[in-house]
């Protein structure tokens, strides 16, 4: 209900060019399938009398399984990622159609546009059924990927993160020039756009970034803008992958209010997403 208008089905795609410190979907950064281990479910870590010979739990993330899936009867081991062909994916999505009520399908990630060419047939099939399509994206992709699907997208939900070129490269590992180029391309096509800003003092609410956001919205007046505080909903997934958990990145109320005033000054509509 927060990924575009109405009730929607969101498809999360693997693969992302960025490495945001606050990422809540770490399982979607890499393109390939990844095994996960849920320590809280593993019987070996709960003092249970049930003996499990399926895996040495403490080494599971270091194990390789050539040609086979790991098996855990308790669900402590699993795989992030599954491949679909376009027709299969659309059949699954259309099962939800009775519930959408003015909604549709949102492609998210990771970075959905990294698989733009693979998504093209699925989008065509959805548009044949007159389904509303939204794409949640950072736009840190080659413009050709955006152009591959732009004719089929009704709404772009565009993240606006760190706009300084050097800090964007150092912190996100992204080329902000691609972001600016692709925003211009989407806007020139007349697409409906909602900008989304993840808010935290350390990265996006610095004085420098607030000034850059002011400049940005002077060029993009009248668009809807959604703000949200960085959250820690991805902690369990980071842990399941054996990664360091995300930190808490607070957002100062005064700085968020200042950002709201910047956005409203440029005739943009502002709303705050809560998780």
KEVEX-526582 format. One record per residue: residue number from 1; residue in one letter; x, y, z of N, C-alpha, C in turn. Coordinates in nm, 2 decimals. Layout:
BEGIN
<NUM A <X Y Z> <X Y Z> <X Y Z>>
...
//
This chain:
BEGIN
<1 X <0.08 -0.12 0.00> <0.00 0.00 0.00> <0.09 0.13 0.00>>
<2 X <0.22 0.11 0.00> <0.31 0.23 0.00> <0.40 0.23 -0.13>>
<3 X <0.37 0.15 -0.22> <0.45 0.14 -0.34> <0.37 0.18 -0.47>>
<4 X <0.29 0.29 -0.45> <0.21 0.34 -0.56> <0.07 0.35 -0.52>>
<5 X <-0.02 0.39 -0.61> <-0.16 0.41 -0.58> <-0.24 0.27 -0.56>>
<6 X <-0.34 0.27 -0.47> <-0.42 0.16 -0.45> <-0.34 0.04 -0.39>>
<7 X <-0.41 -0.07 -0.38> <-0.35 -0.19 -0.33> <-0.27 -0.26 -0.44>>
<8 X <-0.14 -0.30 -0.41> <-0.05 -0.34 -0.52> <0.02 -0.47 -0.48>>
<9 X <0.07 -0.54 -0.59> <0.16 -0.65 -0.57> <0.30 -0.60 -0.61>>
<10 X <0.40 -0.61 -0.52> <0.53 -0.56 -0.54> <0.63 -0.68 -0.57>>
<11 X <0.70 -0.67 -0.68> <0.80 -0.77 -0.72> <0.94 -0.71 -0.69>>
<12 X <1.01 -0.78 -0.60> <1.14 -0.74 -0.57> <1.25 -0.82 -0.65>>
<13 X <1.32 -0.74 -0.73> <1.42 -0.80 -0.82> <1.56 -0.79 -0.76>>
<14 X <1.64 -0.90 -0.78> <1.78 -0.90 -0.73> <1.87 -0.82 -0.82>>
<15 X <1.97 -0.76 -0.76> <2.07 -0.69 -0.84> <2.06 -0.54 -0.81>>
<16 X <2.17 -0.48 -0.77> <2.17 -0.33 -0.75> <2.31 -0.28 -0.76>>
<17 X <2.32 -0.16 -0.83> <2.46 -0.10 -0.85> <2.50 -0.03 -0.73>>
<18 X <2.42 0.00 -0.63> <2.45 0.08 -0.51> <2.48 -0.01 -0.39>>
<19 X <2.54 0.05 -0.30> <2.56 -0.01 -0.17> <2.53 0.08 -0.06>>
<20 X <2.41 0.12 -0.04> <2.36 0.21 0.06> <2.39 0.16 0.20>>
<21 X <2.45 0.23 0.29> <2.47 0.18 0.42> <2.35 0.14 0.50>>
<22 X <2.24 0.20 0.46> <2.11 0.18 0.53> <2.02 0.07 0.46>>
<23 X <2.07 0.00 0.37> <1.99 -0.09 0.28> <1.91 -0.19 0.37>>
<24 X <1.78 -0.19 0.34> <1.69 -0.28 0.41> <1.66 -0.41 0.33>>
<25 X <1.72 -0.42 0.21> <1.70 -0.54 0.13> <1.83 -0.59 0.08>>
<26 X <1.92 -0.63 0.18> <2.06 -0.67 0.14> <2.06 -0.80 0.05>>
<27 X <1.95 -0.88 0.06> <1.94 -1.00 -0.02> <1.92 -0.97 -0.17>>
<28 X <1.90 -0.84 -0.20> <1.87 -0.80 -0.34> <1.99 -0.72 -0.40>>
<29 X <2.10 -0.71 -0.33> <2.21 -0.64 -0.39> <2.28 -0.72 -0.49>>
<30 X <2.31 -0.85 -0.46> <2.37 -0.93 -0.56> <2.26 -0.99 -0.66>>
<31 X <2.31 -1.02 -0.78> <2.21 -1.08 -0.88> <2.19 -1.23 -0.85>>
<32 X <2.29 -1.30 -0.80> <2.28 -1.45 -0.79> <2.21 -1.49 -0.67>>
<33 X <2.16 -1.61 -0.67> <2.09 -1.67 -0.55> <2.19 -1.67 -0.43>>
<34 X <2.13 -1.66 -0.31> <2.22 -1.66 -0.19> <2.15 -1.75 -0.09>>
<35 X <2.23 -1.83 -0.02> <2.17 -1.91 0.09> <2.17 -1.82 0.21>>
<36 X <2.06 -1.84 0.29> <2.06 -1.77 0.42> <2.04 -1.87 0.53>>
<37 X <2.07 -1.82 0.65> <2.07 -1.91 0.77> <2.00 -1.83 0.88>>
<38 X <1.89 -1.88 0.93> <1.81 -1.82 1.04> <1.85 -1.88 1.17>>
<39 X <1.94 -1.82 1.24> <1.99 -1.88 1.36> <1.88 -1.90 1.47>>
<40 X <1.78 -1.81 1.47> <1.68 -1.83 1.58> <1.59 -1.95 1.55>>
<41 X <1.58 -2.00 1.43> <1.50 -2.12 1.40> <1.58 -2.25 1.41>>
<42 X <1.71 -2.24 1.39> <1.79 -2.36 1.40> <1.78 -2.43 1.53>>
<43 X <1.75 -2.56 1.53> <1.73 -2.63 1.65> <1.86 -2.65 1.72>>
<44 X <1.97 -2.65 1.65> <2.11 -2.67 1.71> <2.14 -2.56 1.81>>
<45 X <2.07 -2.44 1.79> <2.10 -2.32 1.87> <2.00 -2.30 1.98>>
<46 X <1.90 -2.39 2.00> <1.79 -2.37 2.09> <1.79 -2.47 2.20>>
<47 X <1.89 -2.55 2.22> <1.89 -2.65 2.32> <1.79 -2.76 2.31>>
<48 X <1.74 -2.78 2.19> <1.63 -2.88 2.17> <1.68 -3.02 2.18>>
<49 X <1.60 -3.11 2.21> <1.64 -3.25 2.21> <1.64 -3.31 2.07>>
<50 X <1.58 -3.24 1.97> <1.58 -3.29 1.84> <1.72 -3.29 1.78>>
<51 X <1.77 -3.40 1.73> <1.90 -3.40 1.67> <1.89 -3.38 1.52>>
<52 X <1.97 -3.29 1.47> <1.96 -3.25 1.32> <2.10 -3.28 1.26>>
<53 X <2.10 -3.37 1.16> <2.22 -3.40 1.09> <2.23 -3.34 0.95>>
<54 X <2.15 -3.24 0.93> <2.14 -3.18 0.79> <2.25 -3.09 0.77>>
<55 X <2.31 -3.02 0.87> <2.41 -2.92 0.84> <2.48 -2.89 0.98>>
<56 X <2.61 -2.85 0.97> <2.67 -2.79 1.09> <2.63 -2.64 1.09>>
<57 X <2.54 -2.61 1.18> <2.47 -2.48 1.18> <2.57 -2.36 1.18>>
<58 X <2.68 -2.37 1.26> <2.77 -2.26 1.27> <2.85 -2.23 1.14>>
<59 X <2.85 -2.33 1.05> <2.93 -2.32 0.93> <2.85 -2.30 0.81>>
<60 X <2.72 -2.29 0.82> <2.63 -2.30 0.71> <2.66 -2.20 0.60>>
<61 X <2.69 -2.08 0.64> <2.71 -1.97 0.54> <2.84 -1.99 0.46>>
<62 X <2.93 -2.07 0.52> <3.06 -2.09 0.45> <3.05 -2.21 0.36>>
<63 X <2.94 -2.29 0.37> <2.93 -2.41 0.29> <2.89 -2.39 0.15>>
<64 X <2.93 -2.47 0.06> <2.88 -2.47 -0.08> <2.80 -2.59 -0.11>>
<65 X <2.71 -2.58 -0.20> <2.62 -2.69 -0.23> <2.61 -2.70 -0.38>>
<66 X <2.72 -2.76 -0.44> <2.72 -2.77 -0.59> <2.61 -2.86 -0.64>>
<67 X <2.52 -2.81 -0.72> <2.42 -2.89 -0.78> <2.31 -2.93 -0.69>>
<68 X <2.30 -2.87 -0.57> <2.19 -2.92 -0.49> <2.15 -2.80 -0.39>>
<69 X <2.02 -2.81 -0.34> <1.98 -2.71 -0.24> <2.00 -2.77 -0.10>>
<70 X <2.04 -2.68 -0.01> <2.05 -2.73 0.12> <1.91 -2.77 0.18>>
<71 X <1.91 -2.86 0.27> <1.78 -2.90 0.32> <1.78 -2.88 0.47>>
<72 X <1.67 -2.82 0.52> <1.65 -2.80 0.66> <1.51 -2.82 0.69>>
<73 X <1.47 -2.93 0.77> <1.33 -2.95 0.79> <1.26 -2.84 0.88>>
<74 X <1.34 -2.76 0.94> <1.28 -2.65 1.02> <1.28 -2.52 0.96>>
<75 X <1.33 -2.51 0.83> <1.33 -2.38 0.76> <1.44 -2.29 0.80>>
<76 X <1.54 -2.33 0.87> <1.65 -2.24 0.91> <1.74 -2.21 0.80>>
<77 X <1.74 -2.29 0.69> <1.83 -2.26 0.57> <1.73 -2.24 0.45>>
<78 X <1.76 -2.15 0.37> <1.68 -2.13 0.25> <1.76 -2.05 0.15>>
<79 X <1.69 -2.01 0.04> <1.76 -1.94 -0.07> <1.69 -1.81 -0.09>>
<80 X <1.76 -1.70 -0.10> <1.71 -1.58 -0.15> <1.73 -1.58 -0.30>>
<81 X <1.61 -1.56 -0.37> <1.62 -1.56 -0.52> <1.55 -1.67 -0.59>>
<82 X <1.47 -1.64 -0.69> <1.41 -1.75 -0.77> <1.39 -1.69 -0.91>>
<83 X <1.42 -1.78 -1.01> <1.40 -1.73 -1.14> <1.26 -1.76 -1.20>>
<84 X <1.21 -1.67 -1.27> <1.08 -1.68 -1.34> <1.09 -1.65 -1.48>>
<85 X <1.01 -1.71 -1.57> <1.00 -1.66 -1.70> <0.88 -1.56 -1.70>>
<86 X <0.87 -1.48 -1.80> <0.78 -1.37 -1.80> <0.63 -1.42 -1.79>>
<87 X <0.60 -1.52 -1.87> <0.46 -1.57 -1.86> <0.42 -1.62 -1.72>>
<88 X <0.52 -1.70 -1.66> <0.49 -1.75 -1.53> <0.47 -1.64 -1.43>>
<89 X <0.56 -1.54 -1.43> <0.55 -1.43 -1.34> <0.41 -1.35 -1.36>>
<90 X <0.37 -1.33 -1.48> <0.25 -1.26 -1.50> <0.13 -1.34 -1.45>>
<91 X <0.13 -1.47 -1.48> <0.02 -1.56 -1.43> <0.01 -1.54 -1.28>>
<92 X <0.12 -1.54 -1.21> <0.12 -1.53 -1.06> <0.07 -1.39 -1.02>>
<93 X <0.11 -1.29 -1.09> <0.07 -1.16 -1.05> <-0.08 -1.14 -1.07>>
<94 X <-0.13 -1.19 -1.18> <-0.28 -1.17 -1.21> <-0.37 -1.24 -1.11>>
<95 X <-0.32 -1.33 -1.04> <-0.40 -1.39 -0.93> <-0.44 -1.29 -0.83>>
<96 X <-0.36 -1.18 -0.81> <-0.39 -1.08 -0.71> <-0.49 -0.97 -0.77>>
<97 X <-0.52 -0.98 -0.89> <-0.59 -0.87 -0.96> <-0.72 -0.83 -0.88>>
<98 X <-0.80 -0.93 -0.83> <-0.93 -0.89 -0.76> <-0.91 -0.80 -0.64>>
<99 X <-0.78 -0.80 -0.59> <-0.76 -0.72 -0.47> <-0.70 -0.58 -0.49>>
<100 X <-0.67 -0.55 -0.61> <-0.59 -0.43 -0.64> <-0.67 -0.30 -0.61>>
<101 X <-0.79 -0.30 -0.65> <-0.88 -0.18 -0.63> <-0.81 -0.05 -0.67>>
<102 X <-0.78 -0.03 -0.79> <-0.72 0.09 -0.84> <-0.57 0.08 -0.83>>
<103 X <-0.51 -0.03 -0.79> <-0.37 -0.05 -0.78> <-0.31 -0.11 -0.90>>
<104 X <-0.22 -0.21 -0.88> <-0.15 -0.27 -0.99> <-0.03 -0.34 -0.94>>
<105 X <0.08 -0.33 -1.03> <0.20 -0.40 -1.00> <0.32 -0.30 -0.99>>
<106 X <0.40 -0.32 -0.89> <0.52 -0.24 -0.87> <0.64 -0.33 -0.88>>
<107 X <0.74 -0.28 -0.96> <0.87 -0.35 -0.97> <0.97 -0.28 -0.88>>
<108 X <1.03 -0.34 -0.79> <1.12 -0.28 -0.70> <1.25 -0.37 -0.69>>
<109 X <1.33 -0.35 -0.58> <1.45 -0.43 -0.58> <1.52 -0.43 -0.44>>
<110 X <1.65 -0.43 -0.44> <1.74 -0.40 -0.55> <1.71 -0.28 -0.63>>
<111 X <1.76 -0.29 -0.76> <1.73 -0.19 -0.86> <1.66 -0.26 -0.97>>
<112 X <1.53 -0.24 -0.98> <1.44 -0.31 -1.08> <1.49 -0.28 -1.22>>
<113 X <1.54 -0.17 -1.25> <1.58 -0.13 -1.39> <1.71 -0.21 -1.43>>
<114 X <1.78 -0.27 -1.34> <1.90 -0.35 -1.38> <1.85 -0.47 -1.46>>
<115 X <1.73 -0.51 -1.45> <1.67 -0.62 -1.52> <1.57 -0.57 -1.62>>
<116 X <1.58 -0.45 -1.67> <1.48 -0.39 -1.75> <1.45 -0.47 -1.88>>
<117 X <1.55 -0.52 -1.94> <1.53 -0.59 -2.07> <1.47 -0.73 -2.04>>
<118 X <1.50 -0.79 -1.93> <1.44 -0.91 -1.89> <1.29 -0.89 -1.85>>
<119 X <1.26 -0.77 -1.80> <1.12 -0.74 -1.76> <1.03 -0.70 -1.88>>
<120 X <1.09 -0.67 -1.99> <1.01 -0.61 -2.10> <0.89 -0.69 -2.14>>
<121 X <0.91 -0.82 -2.16> <0.79 -0.90 -2.20> <0.69 -0.91 -2.09>>
<122 X <0.73 -0.92 -1.96> <0.63 -0.92 -1.86> <0.55 -0.79 -1.85>>
<123 X <0.62 -0.68 -1.88> <0.54 -0.55 -1.88> <0.45 -0.54 -2.00>>
<124 X <0.49 -0.59 -2.11> <0.40 -0.59 -2.23> <0.28 -0.67 -2.20>>
<125 X <0.29 -0.79 -2.14> <0.18 -0.88 -2.11> <0.09 -0.81 -2.01>>
<126 X <0.14 -0.74 -1.91> <0.06 -0.67 -1.81> <-0.02 -0.55 -1.88>>
<127 X <0.05 -0.48 -1.96> <-0.02 -0.37 -2.03> <-0.13 -0.42 -2.12>>
<128 X <-0.12 -0.54 -2.18> <-0.23 -0.60 -2.26> <-0.35 -0.62 -2.17>>
<129 X <-0.33 -0.64 -2.04> <-0.44 -0.66 -1.95> <-0.48 -0.52 -1.88>>
<130 X <-0.42 -0.41 -1.93> <-0.45 -0.28 -1.88> <-0.41 -0.27 -1.73>>
<131 X <-0.30 -0.32 -1.69> <-0.25 -0.32 -1.55> <-0.16 -0.20 -1.53>>
<132 X <-0.19 -0.12 -1.42> <-0.10 -0.01 -1.39> <0.03 -0.06 -1.34>>
<133 X <0.14 -0.01 -1.40> <0.28 -0.05 -1.37> <0.35 0.07 -1.31>>
<134 X <0.41 0.04 -1.19> <0.50 0.14 -1.13> <0.64 0.07 -1.11>>
<135 X <0.74 0.16 -1.11> <0.88 0.11 -1.09> <0.94 0.19 -0.98>>
<136 X <0.99 0.13 -0.88> <1.07 0.20 -0.78> <1.21 0.19 -0.81>>
<137 X <1.28 0.30 -0.82> <1.42 0.30 -0.88> <1.50 0.41 -0.82>>
<138 X <1.63 0.39 -0.81> <1.73 0.50 -0.78> <1.77 0.57 -0.90>>
<139 X <1.75 0.51 -1.02> <1.79 0.56 -1.15> <1.94 0.57 -1.17>>
<140 X <2.01 0.50 -1.09> <2.16 0.49 -1.11> <2.19 0.37 -1.20>>
<141 X <2.14 0.38 -1.32> <2.16 0.28 -1.43> <2.18 0.35 -1.56>>
<142 X <2.23 0.27 -1.65> <2.26 0.33 -1.79> <2.12 0.37 -1.85>>
<143 X <2.12 0.48 -1.92> <1.99 0.53 -1.97> <1.92 0.44 -2.06>>
<144 X <2.00 0.35 -2.13> <1.94 0.25 -2.22> <1.85 0.16 -2.15>>
<145 X <1.88 0.13 -2.02> <1.79 0.04 -1.95> <1.66 0.11 -1.91>>
<146 X <1.66 0.24 -1.88> <1.54 0.31 -1.86> <1.46 0.32 -1.99>>
<147 X <1.52 0.35 -2.10> <1.45 0.36 -2.22> <1.39 0.23 -2.27>>
<148 X <1.44 0.12 -2.23> <1.39 -0.01 -2.27> <1.25 -0.03 -2.22>>
<149 X <1.21 0.03 -2.11> <1.08 0.00 -2.05> <0.99 0.12 -2.03>>
<150 X <1.04 0.24 -2.06> <0.98 0.36 -2.03> <0.84 0.37 -2.08>>
<151 X <0.81 0.32 -2.20> <0.68 0.33 -2.26> <0.58 0.25 -2.19>>
<152 X <0.62 0.15 -2.10> <0.52 0.06 -2.04> <0.50 0.10 -1.89>>
<153 X <0.58 0.20 -1.84> <0.57 0.24 -1.70> <0.47 0.36 -1.68>>
<154 X <0.38 0.34 -1.59> <0.28 0.45 -1.56> <0.34 0.55 -1.46>>
<155 X <0.41 0.50 -1.36> <0.46 0.57 -1.25> <0.60 0.53 -1.21>>
<156 X <0.69 0.63 -1.19> <0.82 0.61 -1.14> <0.83 0.66 -1.00>>
<157 X <0.87 0.57 -0.91> <0.89 0.61 -0.77> <1.04 0.62 -0.76>>
<158 X <1.09 0.75 -0.75> <1.24 0.77 -0.77> <1.30 0.81 -0.64>>
<159 X <1.40 0.74 -0.59> <1.47 0.77 -0.47> <1.57 0.89 -0.50>>
<160 X <1.57 0.98 -0.41> <1.66 1.10 -0.42> <1.75 1.08 -0.30>>
<161 X <1.88 1.06 -0.31> <1.96 1.02 -0.20> <2.07 1.13 -0.18>>
<162 X <2.19 1.10 -0.21> <2.30 1.19 -0.19> <2.33 1.25 -0.32>>
<163 X <2.32 1.38 -0.33> <2.33 1.45 -0.46> <2.47 1.51 -0.49>>
<164 X <2.56 1.51 -0.40> <2.70 1.55 -0.42> <2.77 1.44 -0.49>>
<165 X <2.84 1.47 -0.60> <2.90 1.37 -0.69> <3.00 1.29 -0.61>>
<166 X <3.09 1.35 -0.53> <3.20 1.27 -0.46> <3.14 1.19 -0.35>>
<167 X <3.05 1.25 -0.27> <2.99 1.17 -0.16> <2.90 1.05 -0.22>>
<168 X <2.83 1.08 -0.33> <2.75 0.97 -0.39> <2.84 0.86 -0.43>>
<169 X <2.96 0.89 -0.48> <3.05 0.78 -0.52> <3.11 0.71 -0.40>>
<170 X <3.15 0.79 -0.30> <3.22 0.73 -0.19> <3.13 0.65 -0.10>>
<171 X <3.01 0.70 -0.08> <2.91 0.63 0.01> <2.83 0.53 -0.06>>
<172 X <2.77 0.56 -0.17> <2.68 0.48 -0.24> <2.74 0.39 -0.35>>
<173 X <2.86 0.43 -0.39> <2.93 0.37 -0.51> <2.84 0.39 -0.63>>
<174 X <2.79 0.51 -0.65> <2.70 0.55 -0.76> <2.75 0.67 -0.83>>
<175 X <2.71 0.68 -0.96> <2.74 0.80 -1.04> <2.61 0.89 -1.04>>
<176 X <2.62 1.00 -0.97> <2.50 1.08 -0.96> <2.47 1.15 -1.09>>
<177 X <2.56 1.16 -1.18> <2.54 1.22 -1.32> <2.43 1.13 -1.39>>
<178 X <2.44 1.00 -1.37> <2.34 0.91 -1.43> <2.21 0.94 -1.38>>
<179 X <2.20 0.96 -1.25> <2.07 0.99 -1.18> <2.01 1.12 -1.25>>
<180 X <2.09 1.22 -1.25> <2.03 1.35 -1.31> <1.99 1.33 -1.46>>
<181 X <2.07 1.26 -1.53> <2.04 1.23 -1.67> <1.91 1.16 -1.69>>
<182 X <1.89 1.06 -1.60> <1.77 0.97 -1.61> <1.64 1.04 -1.56>>
<183 X <1.66 1.13 -1.46> <1.54 1.20 -1.41> <1.50 1.30 -1.53>>
<184 X <1.59 1.36 -1.59> <1.55 1.45 -1.71> <1.48 1.37 -1.81>>
<185 X <1.53 1.25 -1.84> <1.47 1.16 -1.94> <1.33 1.12 -1.91>>
<186 X <1.30 1.08 -1.78> <1.17 1.04 -1.74> <1.07 1.16 -1.74>>
<187 X <1.12 1.27 -1.69> <1.04 1.39 -1.69> <1.00 1.44 -1.83>>
<188 X <1.10 1.44 -1.92> <1.08 1.48 -2.05> <0.97 1.39 -2.12>>
<189 X <0.96 1.27 -2.08> <0.86 1.18 -2.14> <0.72 1.20 -2.08>>
<190 X <0.71 1.29 -1.98> <0.58 1.32 -1.93> <0.53 1.22 -1.83>>
<191 X <0.62 1.14 -1.78> <0.58 1.03 -1.69> <0.54 1.09 -1.55>>
<192 X <0.44 1.02 -1.49> <0.41 1.05 -1.35> <0.52 1.01 -1.26>>
<193 X <0.57 1.10 -1.18> <0.68 1.08 -1.09> <0.65 1.11 -0.95>>
<194 X <0.69 1.03 -0.86> <0.69 1.06 -0.71> <0.83 1.04 -0.67>>
<195 X <0.89 1.15 -0.61> <1.02 1.14 -0.55> <1.02 1.10 -0.41>>
<196 X <1.11 1.01 -0.37> <1.12 0.96 -0.23> <1.26 0.99 -0.17>>
<197 X <1.26 1.05 -0.05> <1.39 1.08 0.01> <1.40 1.01 0.14>>
<198 X <1.50 0.92 0.15> <1.54 0.86 0.28> <1.61 0.96 0.37>>
<199 X <1.55 0.98 0.49> <1.60 1.09 0.57> <1.69 1.04 0.68>>
<200 X <1.81 1.10 0.69> <1.90 1.08 0.81> <2.00 1.19 0.81>>
<201 X <2.04 1.23 0.93> <2.13 1.34 0.95> <2.26 1.32 0.88>>
<202 X <2.31 1.20 0.89> <2.45 1.17 0.84> <2.47 1.17 0.69>>
<203 X <2.36 1.14 0.62> <2.38 1.12 0.47> <2.29 1.22 0.39>>
<204 X <2.17 1.23 0.42> <2.08 1.31 0.33> <2.03 1.44 0.39>>
<205 X <2.05 1.46 0.52> <2.00 1.58 0.58> <2.12 1.67 0.62>>
<206 X <2.23 1.65 0.56> <2.34 1.74 0.59> <2.31 1.88 0.52>>
<207 X <2.38 1.98 0.57> <2.36 2.12 0.51> <2.38 2.12 0.36>>
<208 X <2.49 2.05 0.32> <2.52 2.05 0.18> <2.41 1.98 0.10>>
<209 X <2.37 1.86 0.15> <2.27 1.79 0.07> <2.13 1.86 0.07>>
<210 X <2.10 1.93 0.18> <1.97 2.01 0.18> <1.98 2.12 0.08>>
<211 X <2.09 2.18 0.06> <2.11 2.29 -0.04> <2.10 2.23 -0.18>>
<212 X <2.15 2.11 -0.20> <2.14 2.04 -0.33> <2.00 2.00 -0.36>>
<213 X <1.93 1.95 -0.25> <1.79 1.92 -0.27> <1.71 2.04 -0.31>>
<214 X <1.74 2.15 -0.25> <1.67 2.28 -0.28> <1.69 2.31 -0.43>>
<215 X <1.81 2.30 -0.47> <1.84 2.32 -0.62> <1.76 2.22 -0.70>>
<216 X <1.76 2.10 -0.66> <1.70 1.99 -0.74> <1.55 2.02 -0.76>>
<217 X <1.48 2.05 -0.65> <1.33 2.07 -0.66> <1.30 2.20 -0.72>>
<218 X <1.39 2.29 -0.73> <1.36 2.41 -0.82> <1.34 2.37 -0.96>>
<219 X <1.41 2.27 -1.00> <1.40 2.22 -1.14> <1.28 2.12 -1.16>>
<220 X <1.23 2.07 -1.05> <1.12 1.97 -1.06> <1.01 2.01 -0.96>>
<221 X <0.94 2.12 -1.00> <0.84 2.17 -0.92> <0.70 2.10 -0.95>>
<222 X <0.62 2.09 -0.85> <0.49 2.04 -0.87> <0.47 1.89 -0.86>>
<223 X <0.59 1.82 -0.84> <0.58 1.67 -0.82> <0.55 1.63 -0.67>>
<224 X <0.50 1.52 -0.65> <0.48 1.47 -0.52> <0.61 1.42 -0.46>>
<225 X <0.63 1.44 -0.33> <0.75 1.40 -0.26> <0.71 1.32 -0.14>>
<226 X <0.77 1.20 -0.12> <0.75 1.13 0.00> <0.88 1.12 0.08>>
<227 X <0.87 1.14 0.21> <0.99 1.13 0.30> <0.97 1.01 0.39>>
<228 X <1.08 0.95 0.43> <1.07 0.84 0.53> <1.21 0.84 0.60>>
<229 X <1.20 0.81 0.73> <1.32 0.80 0.81> <1.38 0.66 0.78>>
<230 X <1.51 0.66 0.78> <1.58 0.53 0.77> <1.54 0.44 0.88>>
<231 X <1.51 0.31 0.85> <1.46 0.22 0.95> <1.56 0.10 0.96>>
<232 X <1.53 0.01 1.05> <1.61 -0.11 1.07> <1.54 -0.24 1.04>>
<233 X <1.44 -0.24 0.95> <1.37 -0.36 0.92> <1.45 -0.46 0.85>>
<234 X <1.57 -0.42 0.80> <1.65 -0.52 0.73> <1.75 -0.59 0.82>>
<235 X <1.75 -0.56 0.95> <1.85 -0.62 1.04> <1.85 -0.77 1.03>>
<236 X <1.74 -0.84 1.04> <1.73 -0.98 1.04> <1.79 -1.04 0.91>>
<237 X <1.77 -0.97 0.80> <1.82 -1.02 0.67> <1.97 -1.01 0.66>>
<238 X <2.02 -0.90 0.71> <2.17 -0.88 0.72> <2.23 -1.00 0.80>>
<239 X <2.16 -1.02 0.91> <2.21 -1.13 1.00> <2.21 -1.26 0.93>>
<240 X <2.10 -1.29 0.86> <2.08 -1.42 0.79> <2.19 -1.44 0.68>>
<241 X <2.24 -1.33 0.63> <2.35 -1.35 0.53> <2.49 -1.34 0.59>>
<242 X <2.49 -1.33 0.72> <2.63 -1.32 0.78> <2.69 -1.19 0.76>>
<243 X <2.61 -1.08 0.74> <2.66 -0.95 0.72> <2.65 -0.87 0.85>>
<244 X <2.73 -0.76 0.85> <2.71 -0.67 0.97> <2.57 -0.60 0.95>>
<245 X <2.50 -0.59 1.06> <2.37 -0.53 1.06> <2.37 -0.38 1.03>>
<246 X <2.27 -0.33 0.97> <2.26 -0.19 0.95> <2.26 -0.11 1.08>>
<247 X <2.31 0.01 1.08> <2.30 0.09 1.20> <2.18 0.17 1.20>>
<248 X <2.15 0.23 1.32> <2.04 0.32 1.33> <2.09 0.46 1.29>>
<249 X <2.02 0.52 1.19> <2.06 0.65 1.14> <1.95 0.75 1.17>>
<250 X <1.96 0.83 1.28> <1.85 0.91 1.32> <1.83 1.03 1.23>>
<251 X <1.71 1.08 1.23> <1.67 1.20 1.15> <1.62 1.31 1.24>>
<252 X <1.69 1.42 1.25> <1.65 1.53 1.34> <1.52 1.59 1.30>>
<253 X <1.43 1.61 1.39> <1.30 1.67 1.36> <1.31 1.80 1.29>>
<254 X <1.40 1.89 1.34> <1.42 2.02 1.28> <1.47 2.01 1.14>>
<255 X <1.56 1.92 1.12> <1.61 1.91 0.98> <1.51 1.85 0.89>>
<256 X <1.42 1.76 0.93> <1.32 1.71 0.85> <1.22 1.83 0.82>>
<257 X <1.19 1.91 0.92> <1.10 2.02 0.90> <1.16 2.12 0.80>>
<258 X <1.29 2.14 0.81> <1.35 2.23 0.71> <1.34 2.17 0.57>>
<259 X <1.36 2.04 0.56> <1.34 1.97 0.42> <1.20 1.99 0.37>>
<260 X <1.10 1.97 0.46> <0.96 1.99 0.42> <0.94 2.13 0.37>>
<261 X <1.00 2.23 0.44> <0.98 2.37 0.39> <1.05 2.39 0.26>>
<262 X <1.16 2.33 0.23> <1.23 2.34 0.10> <1.14 2.29 -0.01>>
<263 X <1.09 2.17 0.02> <1.00 2.11 -0.08> <0.88 2.18 -0.11>>
<264 X <0.81 2.23 0.00> <0.68 2.30 -0.02> <0.71 2.44 -0.09>>
<265 X <0.82 2.50 -0.06> <0.85 2.62 -0.13> <0.85 2.61 -0.28>>
<266 X <0.89 2.49 -0.33> <0.89 2.47 -0.47> <0.77 2.41 -0.53>>
<267 X <0.66 2.43 -0.45> <0.52 2.38 -0.49> <0.51 2.23 -0.51>>
<268 X <0.59 2.16 -0.43> <0.58 2.01 -0.43> <0.49 1.97 -0.31>>
<269 X <0.41 1.86 -0.33> <0.33 1.81 -0.23> <0.41 1.71 -0.15>>
<270 X <0.41 1.72 -0.01> <0.49 1.64 0.07> <0.41 1.54 0.16>>
<271 X <0.45 1.42 0.17> <0.39 1.33 0.27> <0.50 1.25 0.33>>
<272 X <0.47 1.20 0.45> <0.57 1.12 0.53> <0.53 0.98 0.54>>
<273 X <0.61 0.88 0.49> <0.58 0.74 0.50> <0.63 0.69 0.64>>
<274 X <0.55 0.62 0.71> <0.59 0.56 0.83> <0.59 0.41 0.82>>
<275 X <0.68 0.34 0.89> <0.70 0.20 0.88> <0.67 0.14 1.02>>
//
